[in-house]
């Protein structure tokens, strides 16, 4: 499910960590703690299993979810957040897809879940970004299929229909195969001796995934002979470039679904792609890790002539580097700011690594086949340094309460070992950043007279850093004072907003606790001042519950010994008790911090990376995420409907 732009995309992962809780009131460390319910006279609202609709989309919650699975063989479910801008923009397309599917088949339905309100379902299905779409088949809720198609109505319909019926057409004879191949610009035919064998079944899985290409299967011996084949082979036929590409099935290893999917996506692309609204999905969907871009004005004949040399260099790197032509006077004009270019810069070349958006340019543009090939190889070999964007610093950048950093001034401030530096990375268009601006200014005012504390901000859309990649907005990075505690130039992404104690980690200093506390208080997040670093783990000192009986207690699951703090029920409040938010670390796990905003987690989820929700507005606004890359709200780190070059 990617379409996705600068994302406001981020693929957020999960880490489960367990704290060391001090024994208190006779409860020993490791003992299972149960969140006792207070005010038992307050009854929760009881929802029925009745299936209601909004705009043709089923409204699902934990009480009717099982019924929806029973009654619909295929159920595509959107998990959304009410405050998420992407979700609001996506809603009309989702409703339109529901209408199209209802007209075609009652067996396929679309549903939606408010993931903020339905925390149990969110935890069960590991919802980490919004919107997230999952397909449930035949009532199976343990193995839903993650949606991987386009984010428009037609794309969703095509994706679901491919999974509703046969994913490949059975081809009986030579005439049928020839007609099938000639029917489309790109077709895939699997030749298998046994259509019930494992290789053929894997092929059907690939056909269900790659919905923008038609698939056929054949098993007749005469067809093998007609196409010069002697063993199981997948053939890609296309009306451009080399015309046909064969992928023989390894008789020992069989056919690997993910690898065949990747190969088909790569070889379905033209050797040189023109960037347009129609092709952007193919370009980014192929997951080719590097792109080589030729920016030109297609209305200028001299610039158009550069295509031939560019194309000649492309064949050497097929599958490793995708060569793309970008028209600076057409659709490509929208991506020029991302590369720091204007139309007058054409013709020019840029290389970009998709995993971190690092961009590279020649010292002087040279467009010959040899020059392009040598440049690409040099970048792949690590012999070329990335080109980093940097705005010019304002004249008063260092006299404001909030220091205004740019790429060229960042290191001298953030890496100053005599200062604790708290930096907000923002995007001017991000509404979450705009809402946070006043709080950040107030934070700067509060600490402007502290010589060892710097509050700063940087426009991450106009400035880039070599060792820090910003994936969501706003992202907060904290750089503690002291020798050896800054991000080294050779340690990509080692900075964290809140350094967690443990192996190879610095302790969080008191200034960081106070800074976070003030920011959080302005954002209506109750972060307790009592949280302090300890030599081995984070620990709650004292019992909020004893003085504020309506606050939930910490809870630990017996299965995993991973802990979180329970969220108050709707209508109940912990204020002024801040027990619903805290910072927890597991000394035995290198992952990072764990969510303590009250979301009920599934212990079976496992530790998959170094980030998870750290703070939350108890489901009313947005969530904050902490990782080695920094602290960021989910609101501008979820799924985006645009491509990555924004």
Order of alpha helices (4+ residues) and beta strands (2+ residues): beta-beta-alpha-beta-alpha-beta-alpha-beta-beta-alpha-beta-alpha-beta-alpha-beta-alpha-beta-beta-alpha-beta-alpha-beta-alpha-alpha-beta-beta-beta-alpha-beta-alpha-beta-alpha-beta-beta-alpha-alpha-beta-beta-beta-beta-beta
